[in-house]
Amino acid sequence: MDQIIINDLTVFIRVGVPEAERAKPQRLLVTVELDHDFTAAARNDRLQETIDYHAVAVRLAAFGRRRSWKLIETLAVDMAEMILREFTPKRVSIEIKKFILPKTRHVAVRVTRLGKGLRAEG
C-alpha cells in the first residue's frame, strides 16, 4: 500500500488532565500516515484521485479550536476517526507528541485505525 506521511505538523490544542493545563492551547506535533492506493492518481496525475495532504493538514490544525481533551490518547483516536470519515484512507496512523514531562524530549501516543470494510491482520 502507498502512503502519504505528514511528519510533525505543529498544532495548538487544549489538552491535559489538570484544568490549568487545559486553560490555554499547547503546542503538539502530529504525525499522520495515510494508506492509499496511488495507482489512479499517478496514472492520471490528478489530485482528485489521491488524498489532498494540504487539506488534511489544514483540517488537523483547526481540529481542536472549539473543545478540549484530558488525554492525548482520546485526541489521537478522535483525529483518526475524523480522517477516516472525511478523507477515506485505507488506514490511518496518528502519533501525537506532547512536551510536558521534564527531562524528556516528549511523550507520544500512536493509534492506528482501518477504513471501512478492512480488517486488521493477524
C-alpha positions as CSV (number, residue, x, y, z in Angstrom):
1,M,0.0,0.0,0.0
2,D,1.2,3.5,-0.8
3,Q,1.5,6.1,2.0
4,I,1.2,9.8,2.5
5,I,3.1,11.0,5.6
6,I,2.7,14.3,7.3
7,N,5.5,14.5,9.7
8,D,5.5,16.6,12.9
9,L,2.7,19.0,12.0
10,T,2.5,21.8,14.6
11,V,-1.0,22.2,16.1
12,F,-2.2,24.1,19.2
13,I,-4.8,22.2,21.2
14,R,-6.2,22.3,24.8
15,V,-5.2,19.0,26.3
16,G,-4.3,17.8,29.8
17,V,-5.7,16.2,32.8
18,P,-5.5,19.2,35.2
19,E,-7.8,22.1,34.3
20,A,-4.9,24.5,34.5
21,E,-3.1,22.6,31.7
22,R,-6.2,22.8,29.5
23,A,-6.6,26.6,30.2
24,K,-4.7,27.5,27.0
25,P,-3.8,25.6,23.8
26,Q,-0.4,24.0,23.9
27,R,1.9,23.1,21.1
28,L,1.7,19.5,19.9
29,L,3.4,17.7,17.0
30,V,1.2,15.4,15.0
31,T,2.4,12.8,12.5
32,V,-0.1,11.2,10.2
33,E,0.4,8.2,7.9
34,L,-2.4,7.6,5.4
35,D,-2.5,4.4,3.4
36,H,-4.0,5.0,-0.1
37,D,-3.6,3.4,-3.5
38,F,-1.8,5.9,-5.8
39,T,-2.3,3.9,-9.0
40,A,-5.0,6.1,-10.5
41,A,-3.5,9.4,-9.2
42,A,-0.1,8.5,-10.7
43,R,-1.6,7.3,-14.0
44,N,-3.7,10.5,-14.4
45,D,-1.7,13.0,-12.4
46,R,-4.9,14.2,-10.7
47,L,-5.2,15.4,-7.1
48,Q,-8.8,14.2,-7.1
49,E,-7.6,10.6,-7.2
50,T,-5.5,10.8,-4.1
51,I,-5.7,12.3,-0.6
52,D,-5.1,16.1,-0.5
53,Y,-2.4,16.3,2.2
54,H,-2.7,20.0,2.4
55,A,-6.4,19.7,3.2
56,V,-5.6,17.1,5.9
57,A,-3.0,19.4,7.5
58,V,-5.4,22.4,7.5
59,R,-8.2,20.2,9.0
60,L,-5.9,18.9,11.7
61,A,-4.7,22.5,12.6
62,A,-8.3,23.5,13.1
63,F,-9.4,20.3,14.8
64,G,-9.2,21.4,18.4
65,R,-10.4,25.0,18.2
66,R,-13.8,24.6,20.0
67,R,-13.1,21.9,22.5
68,S,-10.5,20.3,24.8
69,W,-9.4,16.8,25.8
70,K,-7.9,15.4,29.0
71,L,-5.9,12.6,27.3
72,I,-3.8,12.7,24.2
73,E,-5.0,9.2,23.7
74,T,-8.6,10.4,23.2
75,L,-7.4,13.2,21.0
76,A,-5.5,10.8,18.7
77,V,-8.5,8.4,18.4
78,D,-10.8,11.4,17.6
79,M,-8.3,12.7,15.0
80,A,-8.0,9.2,13.4
81,E,-11.8,8.8,13.2
82,M,-12.2,12.2,11.6
83,I,-9.6,11.5,9.0
84,L,-11.2,8.2,8.1
85,R,-14.6,9.8,7.9
86,E,-13.6,12.9,5.9
87,F,-10.6,11.7,3.7
88,T,-11.3,7.9,3.5
89,P,-7.8,6.4,3.5
90,K,-7.5,2.6,3.8
91,R,-5.7,3.1,7.1
92,V,-4.6,6.0,9.2
93,S,-2.0,6.2,12.0
94,I,-1.7,9.2,14.2
95,E,1.1,10.0,16.5
96,I,0.9,12.9,18.9
97,K,3.9,14.3,20.7
98,K,3.4,16.4,23.8
99,F,6.1,18.4,25.6
100,I,5.1,18.1,29.3
101,L,7.5,15.9,31.2
102,P,10.7,17.4,32.5
103,K,13.9,15.7,31.4
104,T,12.2,14.1,28.3
105,R,12.1,15.3,24.7
106,H,8.4,14.4,24.5
107,V,5.7,12.0,25.4
108,A,3.9,10.4,22.5
109,V,0.9,8.2,21.7
110,R,0.2,6.4,18.4
111,V,-3.1,5.0,17.2
112,T,-3.9,3.1,14.0
113,R,-7.4,2.7,12.6
114,L,-8.6,0.9,9.5
115,G,-11.0,2.3,6.9
116,K,-14.5,0.8,6.5
117,G,-14.6,-2.8,5.3
118,L,-11.0,-3.5,6.3
119,R,-9.8,-5.9,9.0
120,A,-6.6,-6.0,11.0
121,E,-4.1,-8.6,10.0
122,G,-3.2,-11.4,12.4
